[in-house]
């Protein structure tokens, strides 16, 4: 049951499990979480790479730091124009799309693959709409362990190409993400694989997401008032909130940020429960959003959403559904005005910020962080962009129009 001072217990009924366990509670089906008593501030051995620099705060073995690809410690950049629009003191963008494989999932995958090696698993399996699959496949390749990837049949072509580059065994499943996830669980049980789907199914992977909070306190400071999180089932919400709890307990953070889980209107089971004022999340009946990555209906593991909802209430935050049009507009704004190119799912955090702007939610001196979770290059279409053709200076000047005559004089 114990691994480096950690215990593992069901979030609902409290049944405890051995550290090697990676599935939902066998008694009630709820998520099993990694738990640790409050300790003095610690990190890990000096100069370890990636998430292993936080080995003292996570169920990680420092001897496995060779697995790191440099995940975590991604930049934060100020967004004063967004702060002005939102009427707050500061807005910071956490550029987690700059992780090694292009998404925040690298944090969880690194820890999950390390756990699989530590417990001699026969390999790893991951159900994913693209980002998590690429992360798991990359770290599995580095570790030299077999990797099975289960994706929805309509996964974006660029995401599929990027994950296949790492050499996993892929399987496509018709239907939404929940069907892929169900098959991955069956494969894990049948073949003795470690399940690294980035729901709440693997407590080691979820615990590693606390590193987002550790990063933010180092980069932004001890006070963060709000964090906006693109959300499917919500382990990033949980990890981030738990990370800040750890930091508040040791005096390194001054408050638990209010967390906003942002979902697309066409698949928003957690936001629907929040708006209805109920304590339990139910599966989304039909996915209609085109925003890949956060379009999880939670069918068969609704407890993930319920746990996320509980964390939102505990932080004083909320869940919010935004339209696909607003998400795409936020993606365009980030690239064209701020020089940050992310996929639509990642831009949902900023869409949420702009949706709440002008209301009574934020205070004028608040510090808001928007997590940007996946790179825009993963969803660029395969068709070439239409660019004006100019064979000589005259043609180029005509293309430039009003810009042309100004010159550089």
Protein Blocks (a to p, Z undefined) as FASTA:
>chain_A
ZZghiacddfklopacdfkbccddfklopacddddddddddfbdehiahjllmmmmpccd
fklmmmpgoiajiacdddfklmmmnopabdcdddfklgmnopaklmmmmmmmmmmmmnop
abdcdddfhlmmmmmmmmmmmnopacdddddfklcfklmmmmmmnopacdddedjfklmm
mmmmmmmmmnopacfbfcfkbmklmmmmmmmmmmmmmmnojbdfbdcdddfklpmmmmmm
mmmmmmmmnopagbdcdddddddfklcfklmmmmnopabdcddfbdcbfbehiacghgoi
lmmmmmmmmmmmmnopacddddfklmmmmmmmmmmmnopacdfklmmmmmmmmmmgoiam
bcfkbccddddfbdfklmgcfbdcdddddfbfklmmmmnmmmmmnmmZZ
